[in-house]
Amino acid sequence: MTDSVLVLRALGLGDLLTAVPALRALRRARPDARLVLATPDRLRDVVELIDAVDELLPTSGLGSLHWPGNRPALAVNLHGRGPESIEDLLAQRPGNLLTHRHPAFPAQPGLEWRSDVHEVDRWCRLLEYGGIQADREDLRLPEPPGPSPAPSAVVIHPGAASPARRWPPERYAAVARDLAAAGHRVVITGSVAEQALAREIAEPAGLPESAVLAGRTGLAELASLVAAARLVVCGDTGVGHLATAFGTPSVLLFGPTPPRLWGPPHTATQHIALWVGDVGDPHGNRTDSGLLMLQPARVLAAAAGLLREKVPHG
């Protein structure tokens, strides 16, 4: 019987993509095992691009993990450090558990949590604690199979999970207007709930209704759009991590979390992470003051440089 490795990462798109190097390290260490990733089913189209994963176990979040078969030989906690994720995995009765340590489980060995390391490095360090070497720059994904709804466009993605990470729409509109005036096709992406936000940017920028792709693309189409884009402009979001995964040039607006914790690799010169140096609450209910210090002129200068260079995706 083939051994199974169960990995818990029941979070969002960006969280999934920062775990790719760790997933691939697990695959190299356990080439004959069945690697099962417990993550939300809505991420399936991107999970299918990750060559390390054999199966997606739909898991909407903590407390919803249900392992259907014989107990896994190994469970790996790539979800976090809290007692809930450890409890979820222990409930599946794995042969071994690789996790960060938590005082609620004093008998369970684990790596000490550090808050000062990059998210990619965090999970690679956990595997190395377990004797598995990982390549922190192994982030790239193959291009999606489907066609882009707007090939070679400049993609502006204004949304973010919390208000603290959302740059003001009027500033995105200024960037979109200037890029469109320079002859670039500009599209605005987002969820169904962000359609009004997308129009709030497209209308003052003079973009046609067809440029508003918010609410009109599923994850597969969004991935194809980003993979074939000339440039992505967005905040600290999952779409920024998609740009990193596909090697698409990007201008990323960071604040209140520094890019040294969530940004692209410093060796990937096709990505420019803008940050003024202030650290704040990433879950705040208003735009972070440091993020407000980023002006459209700085974003446009970074975008112009990348568009001028025409950085290849390969």
Secondary structure, 3 states (H helix, E strand, C coil): CCCEEEEECCCCHHHHHHCHHHHHHHHHHCCCCEEEEEECHHHHHHHCCCCCCCEEEECCCCCCCCCCCCCCCEEEECCCCCHHHHHHHHCCCCCCEECECCCCCCCCCCECCCCCCCHHHHHHHHHHHCCCCCCCCCCCCCCCCCCCCCCCCEEEECCCCCHHHCCCHHHHHHHHHHHHHCCCCEEECCCHHHHHHHHHHHHHHCCCHHHECCCCCCHHHHHHHHHCCCEEEEECCHHHHHHHHHCCCEEEECCCCCHHHHCCCCCCCCEEEECCCCCCCCCCCCCCHHHHCCCHHHHHHHHHHHHHHCCCCC
